[in-house]
Amino acid sequence: MASTYTTDLAIQLMATGENAGTWGQITNTNLVVIQQAIAGYEGISIAGGAQTTALVMTQNALATARNAVIKLTGTITGNQVVTVPNGIEKTWIVSNGTSGAFTVQFKYASTGTGQTWSTTDKGIKILYADGSDIQVVDLSTLSGTVATAQIANYAVNTAQLATNAVTAIKITQSTITQAKLAANSVGANQIIQSTITQSKLAANSVGSNQLISTGVTPASYTSASITVDADGRITAASSGSAGAGGFQPTLYATGPSSGTYTASPTANRLGVYMWAGGGGGNNYNGTVGFPYGGNGGGGYYSKPITQPFSAPYSVGAGGPNNGQSGSPTSMTNVGTVNAGSGGNPNVSQASPGNAPGATFPVTGRIIASAAPARTVFHTFMCGANAVFTTATWGAGAGIYTGVEGAIVIFENTGT
């Protein structure tokens, strides 16, 4: 009669009347096999490249798959598969003692997916075969909880905690003190928006190291243009010049004269006042006082400029005393102010000059008749402020020469 064996551990079974005279030997062998299944330990090398290593369950003899504890050893240079016979039911403690960053899979020979150690996992697994697949015993399959008494002091460190695993519920209020925080360990992700209020900050506790850089280059800015975000931080800054410092007088000349005006390197706008020459008087029938020459035109010009800037100018002379017109005053790319006409025997006052294109054209009138010149009172506007001045500007009377023109230039220098 053929011998029979158990399905899981391949232990020989003896029916009544079998194996007469050999019971002792067979029983001893069975006891050795059972001992291997209960307490057996074996180191099994799986060194080498990717391969499958089959553990066997030999009948009535010691066998690799029957051991209670198996340690897989050797340097592996490829992913490994370790198999046990299909369908057996058994428990193992398996240690991955290999070296090499490759996976190790423990499974049935041709069924199920078994359990796999990752490339960096060199740990120990408790495995059991249920006839269909190889299962693992870990905390997810065990009932109950791990209490404080089961955890050694300082045994749980950062590596054992999943990201965001410790929540507010797990932390007793006020148990995390400053001494327990590493330097620079609290970042924006650990702070709920608006939870740090002014009352929680010590006086002078926020310094330059606590402020996030806005990307603005540290520097001294002149007449700065700045950008401020919703939190009051300066996020952009640049130097400017427009409107800074006001207008400064840089040239005054009377006619007849000419020259070239060169603006300062930082100027971005000119304010130019120009007056033309007055007309000369006309000796009418030898009578002094009539007819008068016309007042020279006058005006203010506001001129934006681009550096470098230079422009010629010419200041007009007053008309001679034979009743001739005065000369205009002009500046290239700014404007021209026309002179007053010479005295005309047929009128008491000759035509005054004008200032085409002037921002604020001005007119004059004679307020005194004393010879040889007439005091002229003129008014011009600058913004909302009225400015009043007097000058010997305008007409010559009778045999007298007209008053010369003038130019005054102001710069916005940006300082």
C-alpha positions as CSV (number, residue, x, y, z in Angstrom):
1,M,0.0,0.0,0.0
2,A,1.4,3.4,-1.0
3,S,2.2,5.9,1.8
4,T,0.1,9.0,2.3
5,Y,1.2,12.5,3.5
6,T,-0.4,15.6,5.0
7,T,-1.2,18.3,2.5
8,D,0.5,21.2,4.2
9,L,3.7,19.9,5.9
10,A,4.2,16.6,4.0
11,I,4.2,14.5,7.2
12,Q,3.8,10.7,6.5
13,L,0.6,9.2,7.7
14,M,0.3,5.5,8.7
15,A,-2.8,3.5,8.3
16,T,-3.7,0.5,10.4
17,G,-1.5,-2.4,9.5
18,E,1.1,-0.3,7.5
19,N,4.8,-0.1,7.9
20,A,5.2,-3.1,10.2
21,G,8.6,-3.0,11.9
22,T,9.4,0.6,10.7
23,W,7.0,2.6,12.9
24,G,9.8,3.8,15.1
25,Q,11.9,5.1,12.3
26,I,9.0,6.8,10.5
27,T,7.7,8.3,13.7
28,N,11.1,9.8,14.5
29,T,11.4,11.3,11.1
30,N,7.9,12.8,11.5
31,L,8.9,14.4,14.8
32,V,12.0,16.0,13.2
33,V,9.8,17.3,10.3
34,I,7.3,18.7,12.8
35,Q,10.1,20.3,14.8
36,Q,11.3,22.1,11.7
37,A,7.8,23.4,11.0
38,I,7.5,24.7,14.6
39,A,11.0,25.9,15.4
40,G,13.2,25.5,12.3
41,Y,15.4,28.4,11.1
42,E,17.3,28.5,7.8
43,G,19.3,31.1,6.0
44,I,18.7,30.8,2.2
45,S,20.8,32.8,-0.3
46,I,19.0,34.4,-3.2
47,A,22.0,36.3,-4.4
48,G,22.3,37.3,-8.0
49,G,20.3,38.9,-10.8
50,A,16.6,38.8,-11.3
51,Q,15.4,35.2,-10.7
52,T,12.9,32.9,-9.0
53,T,14.0,30.8,-6.0
54,A,11.6,27.9,-5.3
55,L,11.3,26.7,-1.6
56,V,10.2,23.0,-1.5
57,M,8.1,20.9,0.8
58,T,9.8,17.5,0.6
59,Q,7.8,14.5,1.9
60,N,9.1,12.8,5.0
61,A,12.3,14.9,5.0
62,L,13.7,18.2,6.0
63,A,12.7,20.9,3.4
64,T,13.3,24.7,2.9
65,A,9.6,25.6,2.8
66,R,8.8,23.9,6.1
67,N,11.0,26.1,8.3
68,A,9.3,28.4,10.8
69,V,11.9,31.2,10.3
70,I,13.5,31.9,7.0
71,K,16.2,34.6,6.4
72,L,16.8,35.5,2.8
73,T,20.5,36.5,2.3
74,G,23.0,37.5,-0.3
75,T,23.7,40.5,-2.6
76,I,20.9,40.9,-5.1
77,T,21.4,42.7,-8.4
78,G,17.9,42.4,-9.7
79,N,14.3,41.9,-8.5
80,Q,13.8,38.5,-6.7
81,V,10.8,36.1,-6.5
82,V,10.7,33.4,-3.8
83,T,8.0,30.8,-4.1
84,V,6.4,28.0,-2.0
85,P,4.3,25.1,-3.3
86,N,0.7,26.0,-4.3
87,G,-2.1,25.4,-1.9
88,I,-0.2,24.7,1.3
89,E,-1.3,26.4,4.5
90,K,1.5,27.6,6.9
91,T,2.9,30.5,8.8
92,W,6.4,31.9,8.4
93,I,8.6,34.6,9.8
94,V,10.6,35.9,6.9
95,S,13.5,38.3,7.2
96,N,14.8,40.2,4.1
97,G,18.5,40.1,4.9
98,T,19.7,40.8,1.4
99,S,21.8,43.8,0.3
100,G,21.0,45.6,-2.9
101,A,18.2,48.1,-3.8
102,F,15.8,45.6,-5.5
103,T,12.4,44.2,-4.6
104,V,11.8,40.7,-3.1
105,Q,8.5,39.0,-3.6
106,F,7.3,36.0,-1.5
107,K,4.4,34.1,-3.1
108,Y,2.8,30.8,-4.2
109,A,4.5,29.1,-7.2
110,S,1.7,30.1,-9.6
111,T,-1.2,31.6,-7.8
112,G,-1.8,35.0,-6.0
113,T,0.5,38.0,-5.7
114,G,2.0,37.3,-2.3
115,Q,3.9,40.0,-0.4
116,T,6.7,42.2,-1.6
117,W,9.6,44.0,0.2
118,S,10.3,47.4,-1.5
119,T,13.8,48.3,-2.8
120,T,14.6,49.9,0.6
121,D,12.7,47.6,2.9
122,K,15.1,45.2,4.7
123,G,12.6,44.4,7.5
124,I,10.9,41.3,8.8
125,K,7.4,40.1,7.9
126,I,5.1,37.6,9.5
127,L,3.4,35.8,6.6
128,Y,0.8,33.1,6.4
129,A,-0.6,31.0,3.5
130,D,-4.4,30.6,3.4
131,G,-4.4,28.2,0.4
132,S,-5.2,31.0,-2.1
133,D,-2.5,33.6,-1.5
134,I,0.3,34.7,0.9
135,Q,-1.0,37.2,3.5
136,V,0.9,39.5,5.9
137,V,0.4,40.0,9.6
138,D,0.9,43.7,10.7
139,L,-0.9,46.4,12.7
140,S,-3.6,46.7,10.0
141,T,-4.7,43.1,10.5
142,L,-4.3,43.0,14.3
143,S,-7.1,44.1,16.7
144,G,-6.6,46.5,19.6
145,T,-4.4,49.5,19.9
146,V,-0.8,50.3,20.9
147,A,-0.8,52.0,24.3
148,T,1.8,54.3,25.8
149,A,3.2,51.5,27.8
150,Q,4.1,49.6,24.7
151,I,6.2,52.5,23.2
152,A,9.7,53.1,24.5
153,N,10.7,56.6,25.3
154,Y,11.8,58.6,22.2
155,A,11.0,55.5,20.0
156,V,8.7,57.5,17.7
157,N,10.6,60.1,15.7
158,T,10.1,62.0,12.5
159,A,10.7,59.0,10.3
160,Q,7.8,57.1,11.9
161,L,5.3,59.9,11.4
162,A,3.4,60.4,8.2
163,T,3.2,64.0,6.8
164,N,0.6,65.9,8.7
165,A,-0.1,62.9,11.0
166,V,0.1,64.9,14.3
167,T,-3.0,67.2,14.5
168,A,-4.2,69.7,17.0
169,I,-6.3,67.0,18.7
170,K,-3.2,65.0,19.5
171,I,-1.4,67.9,21.2
172,T,-2.3,69.0,24.7
173,Q,-2.7,72.8,24.9
174,S,0.6,74.6,25.8
175,T,2.7,71.3,25.8
176,I,4.8,72.5,22.8
177,T,7.1,75.1,24.2
178,Q,9.8,77.2,22.6
179,A,12.5,74.8,23.9
180,K,10.9,71.9,21.9
181,L,11.0,73.8,18.6
182,A,14.1,73.6,16.4
183,A,15.4,76.9,15.0
184,N,13.4,78.1,12.0
185,S,11.1,75.0,12.3
186,V,7.9,77.0,12.2
187,G,7.2,78.1,8.6
188,A,4.2,79.5,6.7
189,N,2.6,76.0,6.3
190,Q,2.5,75.6,10.1
191,I,0.7,78.9,10.7
192,I,-3.0,79.4,10.0
193,Q,-3.6,82.7,8.2
194,S,-4.3,85.6,10.6
195,T,-3.7,83.5,13.8
196,I,-0.7,85.5,14.9
197,T,-2.1,88.8,16.1
198,Q,-0.3,91.9,17.4
199,S,-1.1,90.9,21.0
200,K,1.0,87.7,20.6
201,L,4.1,89.5,19.5
202,A,6.6,90.8,22.0
203,A,7.7,94.4,21.6
204,N,10.5,94.7,19.0
205,S,10.2,90.9,18.2
206,V,9.9,91.3,14.5
207,G,13.2,92.2,12.9
208,S,14.7,92.1,9.4
209,N,15.3,88.3,9.6
210,Q,11.6,87.8,10.2
211,L,10.5,89.7,7.1
212,I,10.2,88.0,3.8
213,S,12.2,89.8,1.1
214,T,10.0,91.7,-1.5
215,G,12.7,91.8,-4.1
216,V,13.3,95.5,-3.8
217,T,17.0,96.4,-4.0
218,P,18.3,98.1,-0.9
219,A,19.3,101.7,-2.0
220,S,18.6,105.4,-1.5
221,Y,16.0,106.5,-4.0
222,T,15.6,110.1,-5.2
223,S,12.1,111.4,-5.8
224,A,11.0,107.8,-5.7
225,S,8.2,106.1,-7.4
226,I,7.0,103.2,-5.2
227,T,4.5,100.3,-5.3
228,V,2.8,99.1,-2.1
229,D,0.9,95.8,-1.8
230,A,-2.2,95.1,0.3
231,D,0.0,94.3,3.3
232,G,1.7,97.7,3.3
233,R,5.0,96.3,1.9
234,I,7.0,98.2,-0.7
235,T,7.3,95.8,-3.6
236,A,8.9,98.1,-6.2
237,A,10.9,101.3,-6.1
238,S,12.7,103.5,-8.6
239,S,14.3,107.0,-8.6
240,G,12.4,109.8,-10.4
241,S,12.7,113.5,-11.0
242,A,9.4,114.8,-12.3
243,G,8.0,117.4,-9.9
244,A,11.0,117.2,-7.5
245,G,12.6,120.3,-6.2
246,G,10.4,122.8,-8.3
247,F,11.7,125.1,-11.0
248,Q,15.0,126.9,-10.5
249,P,16.1,130.0,-12.5
250,T,19.1,129.2,-14.7
251,L,19.3,132.0,-17.3
252,Y,18.4,135.7,-17.6
253,A,19.3,137.8,-20.6
254,T,18.2,141.0,-22.2
255,G,18.4,142.1,-25.9
256,P,19.9,142.4,-28.2
257,S,21.7,139.1,-27.5
258,S,21.8,135.5,-28.5
259,G,23.3,132.2,-27.5
260,T,22.7,128.4,-27.0
261,Y,21.1,127.2,-23.9
262,T,22.2,123.7,-22.6
263,A,19.9,122.2,-19.9
264,S,21.3,120.5,-16.8
265,P,21.7,116.7,-17.1
266,T,18.9,116.1,-14.6
267,A,16.4,118.6,-16.0
268,N,13.2,117.2,-17.5
269,R,11.1,120.4,-18.1
270,L,11.8,124.1,-18.8
271,G,9.7,127.1,-17.9
272,V,10.6,129.9,-20.3
273,Y,9.5,133.5,-20.1
274,M,10.1,135.6,-23.2
275,W,9.5,139.3,-24.0
276,A,10.1,140.9,-27.4
277,G,11.5,144.4,-28.0
278,G,9.0,147.3,-27.9
279,G,8.5,149.5,-30.9
280,G,10.4,152.8,-31.2
281,G,8.5,156.1,-30.8
282,N,7.9,158.5,-33.7
283,N,8.7,162.2,-33.5
284,Y,5.5,163.6,-34.7
285,N,5.6,167.3,-35.5
286,G,8.3,167.7,-33.0
287,T,6.0,166.9,-30.2
288,V,7.3,164.6,-27.5
289,G,5.0,162.0,-26.1
290,F,3.1,160.9,-29.2
291,P,2.7,158.7,-31.0
292,Y,4.0,155.8,-28.8
293,G,5.6,152.6,-30.1
294,G,3.7,149.3,-29.4
295,N,4.5,147.1,-26.4
296,G,6.6,144.0,-27.1
297,G,4.7,140.7,-26.8
298,G,5.3,138.4,-23.8
299,G,4.5,134.9,-22.7
300,Y,5.3,131.8,-20.7
301,Y,6.2,128.5,-22.3
302,S,6.2,125.1,-20.5
303,K,8.5,122.8,-22.4
304,P,9.1,119.1,-21.5
305,I,12.6,118.1,-22.7
306,T,14.6,114.9,-23.3
307,Q,18.2,114.7,-22.3
308,P,20.6,115.8,-23.6
309,F,19.0,119.1,-24.5
310,S,20.4,122.2,-26.2
311,A,18.7,125.0,-28.1
312,P,19.7,128.4,-29.5
313,Y,17.9,131.6,-28.4
314,S,17.8,135.1,-29.5
315,V,16.6,138.2,-27.5
316,G,15.2,141.1,-29.5
317,A,16.2,144.7,-29.3
318,G,13.9,147.7,-28.9
319,G,12.9,149.6,-32.0
320,P,15.0,152.8,-32.8
321,N,13.5,156.2,-32.2
322,N,12.5,156.7,-35.8
323,G,9.3,154.7,-35.3
324,Q,10.6,151.3,-36.3
325,S,9.4,148.0,-34.8
326,G,11.4,146.2,-32.1
327,S,12.9,142.7,-32.7
328,P,11.3,139.4,-31.7
329,T,12.6,137.1,-29.0
330,S,12.7,133.3,-29.7
331,M,14.1,130.0,-28.6
332,T,14.3,127.0,-31.0
333,N,11.7,124.3,-30.4
334,V,10.1,126.5,-27.7
335,G,8.4,129.5,-29.3
336,T,8.7,133.0,-30.7
337,V,7.4,136.3,-29.2
338,N,6.6,139.0,-31.7
339,A,7.9,142.6,-31.2
340,G,5.8,145.8,-30.9
341,S,5.3,148.0,-33.9
342,G,7.0,151.3,-34.3
343,G,5.1,154.6,-33.5
344,N,2.7,155.7,-36.2
345,P,1.9,159.4,-36.6
346,N,-1.7,158.5,-37.2
347,V,-2.4,156.7,-34.0
348,S,-1.5,157.4,-30.4
349,Q,-0.4,153.9,-29.6
350,A,1.2,151.4,-32.1
351,S,0.1,147.7,-32.2
352,P,1.6,145.5,-29.5
353,G,3.4,142.2,-30.2
354,N,1.9,138.8,-29.4
355,A,3.1,135.4,-28.1
356,P,1.8,132.6,-30.3
357,G,1.6,129.2,-28.6
358,A,2.4,130.6,-25.1
359,T,1.0,128.7,-22.2
360,F,0.2,132.1,-20.6
361,P,0.4,135.0,-22.9
362,V,0.8,138.4,-21.1
363,T,0.1,141.9,-22.1
364,G,1.5,145.2,-20.8
365,R,0.3,148.7,-20.4
366,I,2.0,152.0,-19.8
367,I,1.3,153.4,-16.4
368,A,3.7,156.4,-16.5
369,S,4.7,158.9,-19.2
370,A,8.1,159.9,-18.0
371,A,10.8,159.9,-20.7
372,P,13.0,158.2,-21.9
373,A,11.3,154.9,-21.1
374,R,7.8,153.9,-20.1
375,T,7.3,151.8,-17.0
376,V,5.3,148.7,-18.0
377,F,3.0,146.8,-15.6
378,H,2.3,143.2,-16.7
379,T,0.6,140.2,-15.2
380,F,1.1,136.5,-15.9
381,M,-0.3,133.4,-14.4
382,C,1.5,130.3,-13.1
383,G,-0.8,127.5,-11.9
384,A,-3.3,129.0,-9.6
385,N,-1.1,131.8,-8.3
386,A,-1.0,135.3,-9.8
387,V,2.4,136.8,-10.1
388,F,2.9,140.6,-10.5
389,T,6.0,142.3,-11.6
390,T,7.2,145.6,-13.1
391,A,9.7,146.2,-15.9
392,T,10.9,148.9,-18.3
393,W,9.2,146.9,-21.0
394,G,7.2,148.3,-23.9
395,A,7.2,151.3,-26.1
396,G,9.5,154.2,-26.6
397,A,7.7,157.5,-27.0
398,G,8.4,160.4,-29.2
399,I,12.1,160.4,-30.0
400,Y,12.8,157.6,-27.6
401,T,14.0,154.0,-28.4
402,G,11.7,151.0,-27.5
403,V,12.6,148.9,-24.5
404,E,14.7,145.8,-25.3
405,G,13.3,142.2,-25.0
406,A,14.3,139.7,-22.3
407,I,14.4,135.9,-21.7
408,V,14.2,134.1,-18.3
409,I,14.6,130.3,-18.1
410,F,13.7,128.0,-15.2
411,E,14.6,124.3,-14.9
412,N,13.0,121.4,-13.1
413,T,16.3,119.8,-12.1
414,G,14.9,116.8,-10.3
415,T,16.7,117.6,-7.0
